[in-house]
Structures are given as C-alpha cells and as structure tokens.
Amino acid sequence: MVSSIESAVGTERKVVTEIPGPKSRALHERRKAVVSAGLTNGFPVYIERADGAIVRDVDGNQILDLGSGIAVTTVGHAVPEVIDAVSAQVAAFTHTCFMVTPYESYVAVCEELAALTPGTHEKTSALFNSGSEAVENAVKIARLATGRQAIIVFDHAYHGRTNLTMALTAKNMPYKDHFGPFAPEIYRVSMSYPFLDGLSGAEAAERAIKEIEVQVGASNVAALLIEPIQGEGGFIVPAEGFLPALSEWTTKNGVVFIADEIQSGFCRTGDWFAVNHENVIPDIVTMAKGLAGGMPLAAVTGRAELMNKVHEGGLGGTYGGNPVAAAAALATINTLRDRNLVARAREIEAIIMKGLRTLQQDVAIIGDVRGRGAMIAFELVEPGTKNPNAAAAKSIVSYCNQNGVIALACGTYGNVIRLLPPLVITDDQLLDGLNVLASAVRQAR
Ligand SMILES: *Cc1c(COP(=O)(O)O)cnc(C)c1O
C-alpha cells in the first residue's frame, strides 16, 4: 500500500530526522529482499512528493535537489503545465503503439524537434524510451545510411548501459565489468580535456583525427559520436574549437556527426543544445533526459536524407513515443520556452560560478571549475597536484546528503562533483545549496 499524501511540499530545505530517517530505513530493508543488488541508491531517502527544486521524503525531510534526477526534471518537479498535459492524456488514452495506429502528439513532438535542433535543413525524427535506445538507433541509422561500420567514440564517454552502448561507453567499473562480449567496430580516441591535457581545441582535434585516420581510416567510419559536454565522464567541456574542427572533418569525409545531447540538451547549458555555443550543426542529435519533464521519452533527430534512408519498419518499438510521454514533452518544451529557462540557466551559471570560484580560492582541493549554464562541476584533486581525489568527492556528497542536499559525483576517476539544479530553482534555494556545498568542501580533505 502506498499512502496518498496531499499536503504541499515546502519551498525550503528542512531536515527533521536523522538521514535517512526511520521510514526510509524500513523501506530500504524491504527493498533489499526484492530489488537486485546490482542497482544502487546514492542517497537512500524514499521520496513521496516533490515540487520545484524540493523533494520531500517519507520522514518529512525537505531535500534540495541539485541533481534533477540526473538532468531530467529540468523544468522542475510537479510543474502545473506538465501535470495537466499528462493527466489529460492519461484520461484520453495511454497507448495504441505508434506503429499500429498513430496519434497527433507524436507528430507534434517531431515538429518541435525539427525546429529546435540546430540547422535549418530538412529533418525527421524517431522517438524511443531511453537515451541508450536513442543512441543505438542513431548508430543503426548512420551505418545503414553510409554503408560503413566503424563508430568513433571518445575517452571518458558515456552513452548508456545496453550492449551496444556499453561498448560505446568508456569506463569499465561499474558499467561494463564482466558484461561482455561487446559489440565490434567501435574505436575510442582522445578527448579534449583542457584541465589535464593543456591542449587547445585545434591541437586536441588534430590528435583525435590523426588517431582516427591512422587506426581506423576515414573511409571506414560511419559516425563520430560525441557528447558536446561529457556528462558521466566528468562534465568535461572540450577546448574551444575542438567540436567545430571535428564537425568539419566529418563533413569532409562523409562521416555522420552524432551529437549525444541526452544530458546537455533542452536548455540545460544556457542554450537549447550544447553544440549551439560553438555553432556546430550535427547530422544527428540524440536526446532524452530533459525532454519530457520526468516521463520516459527519447528522440533521434537528423538530416531527412539520412533518417529516411531506413527501410520501412526498420525503426520502432512498442512504447517509443508513448502518448503520455509525448504530451509531457510538448508541455515541457512549451514551459522551457514560455518561462525563458534558457536565460534562467545562464543566471544560474553566474551564481554557481561566482560561489565555486570564490571557494576555489580558499581551499586546496578544487583543481578546476567548469561547465555551462546549469551544468557545472568542480574537479577534486590532492592539494598541489592534479591527482584525482575521489575520497574528497565521496565525503562532499555524504555531507550534502546528511544536510538535506542532493549532490552527484561523476568522472572517470570519481573525483568530480556536478550540479544539475532544476532551472526553476529560486536564488534563495540555490544560495542555500551553495552554502551547504561550501561547508561540505571545507570539511573534506
Ligand atoms: C544518461 C545518458 C545516456 C543514457 O540514457 P538512458 O536513458 O539512461 O539510457 C546516454 N548518453 C548520455 C550523454 C547520457 O547522459
């Protein structure tokens, strides 16, 4: 039995029990008996209701959400526009399968995606359930359209957990270990990582292109797949010029440029897509996370001449573009636009950057502060070096959690703290979160 809770969620962080509280601990015991140990919970407080940037747990703690469920609830929790659209659609119909009998909202989402994604060329789309599924389909389309097989991916990349996307993902633990064999014809090259490699964008691109040409051969390459700002890999923002140089190389060599905007898309970085900051126009864009306000929806949008090369029936899936998720996406996109959340992401960037840069002056463990919009991170090092300090990251996350703040770690070496607040977070909430974070950093070693 799940109880129905009607009381409103407050707007302030408030810790009223030990964390996790007794009810969360009891639920966690229940969980252990029936949920696979292969799934972890970073912060095991059980949530019963959420609003804006606050989630409330079953013990009545009001937790400030600086993670948005990993960049998903970008428009905030319980947004009235999304609630209304989803409720109306649930009452109308919940599923027909787009491949059997279609419905308007699927088409309307694809119209929005054609208009919003970079470039004025003709575009078509296909909708799916998860980011991984979108990436898999982008690879399928690029291989079919080019008649080539090789896929280029980068160090520190994260593209998902299905068989093909595990192969595309860089990090072994926890994503790949003992889950092989992995899909073939995937080649990993060097990423631009300015804090660690000190290279300009042009130099880093030259290095990557040389690796591709020497080890794979341009004419074998179907697609180059890249996160314009790497997510799980550590919020790595490539040096300026890196993405445009790669994009130019793909165009010259008949290679499909796939931008994986699953984490960075939908206003998160202070623009609709992260590639917009350098005016890069991808051939295909993969999207999910922030697209549908918390409902599961993913999309592949690309040049019509590539997307439409696929034979009839070659793309699809039972639930892809589910009507409830499609309704949520339309409401989410309208909310992002109506509330001008692109601009809000830039304001959030200014506030967070000011806070973190000030803090960096005071402590010896913050090596780098980076990111765009409301996708900002800092990299933790052993004082006086660039050696990763994962222990500090762990301690910071734990301190934040104990004080009612959701903060997430990431990075190949587990030494990066990333901030992904909902864009509707208020200044007061954000400053409160940054204060907790500052105390967390000061107590870490
Ligand atoms: C989360 C993520 C994925 C995978 O999405 P799922 O919905 O978890 O399958 C792929 N690429 C990037 C960049 C991501 O951040």
Ligand as a Chemical Component Dictionary entry (heavy atoms), coordinates in Angstrom:
data_LIG
# 
_chem_comp.id                   LIG 
_chem_comp.type                 NON-POLYMER 
_chem_comp.pdbx_formal_charge   0 
_chem_comp.three_letter_code    LIG 
# 
loop_
_chem_comp_atom.comp_id 
_chem_comp_atom.atom_id 
_chem_comp_atom.alt_atom_id 
_chem_comp_atom.type_symbol 
_chem_comp_atom.charge 
_chem_comp_atom.model_Cartn_x 
_chem_comp_atom.model_Cartn_y 
_chem_comp_atom.model_Cartn_z 
_chem_comp_atom.pdbx_ordinal 
LIG C1 C1 C 0 22.108 9.241  -19.500 1  
LIG C2 C2 C 0 22.819 9.248  -20.777 2  
LIG C3 C3 C 0 22.633 8.231  -21.743 3  
LIG C4 C4 C 0 21.765 7.034  -21.480 4  
LIG O1 O1 O 0 20.428 7.370  -21.253 5  
LIG P1 P1 P 0 19.449 6.325  -20.524 6  
LIG O2 O2 O 0 18.102 6.967  -20.606 7  
LIG O3 O3 O 0 19.946 6.176  -19.124 8  
LIG O4 O4 O 0 19.522 5.044  -21.280 9  
LIG C5 C5 C 0 23.297 8.357  -22.950 10 
LIG N1 N1 N 0 24.098 9.405  -23.207 11 
LIG C6 C6 C 0 24.301 10.393 -22.323 12 
LIG C7 C7 C 0 25.178 11.544 -22.677 13 
LIG C8 C8 C 0 23.700 10.341 -21.065 14 
LIG O5 O5 O 0 23.923 11.307 -20.167 15 
# 
loop_
_chem_comp_bond.comp_id 
_chem_comp_bond.atom_id_1 
_chem_comp_bond.atom_id_2 
_chem_comp_bond.value_order 
_chem_comp_bond.pdbx_ordinal 
LIG C1 C2 SING 1  
LIG C2 C3 SING 2  
LIG C2 C8 DOUB 3  
LIG C3 C4 SING 4  
LIG C3 C5 DOUB 5  
LIG C4 O1 SING 6  
LIG O1 P1 SING 7  
LIG P1 O2 DOUB 8  
LIG P1 O3 SING 9  
LIG P1 O4 SING 10 
LIG C5 N1 SING 11 
LIG N1 C6 DOUB 12 
LIG C6 C7 SING 13 
LIG C6 C8 SING 14 
LIG C8 O5 SING 15 
# 
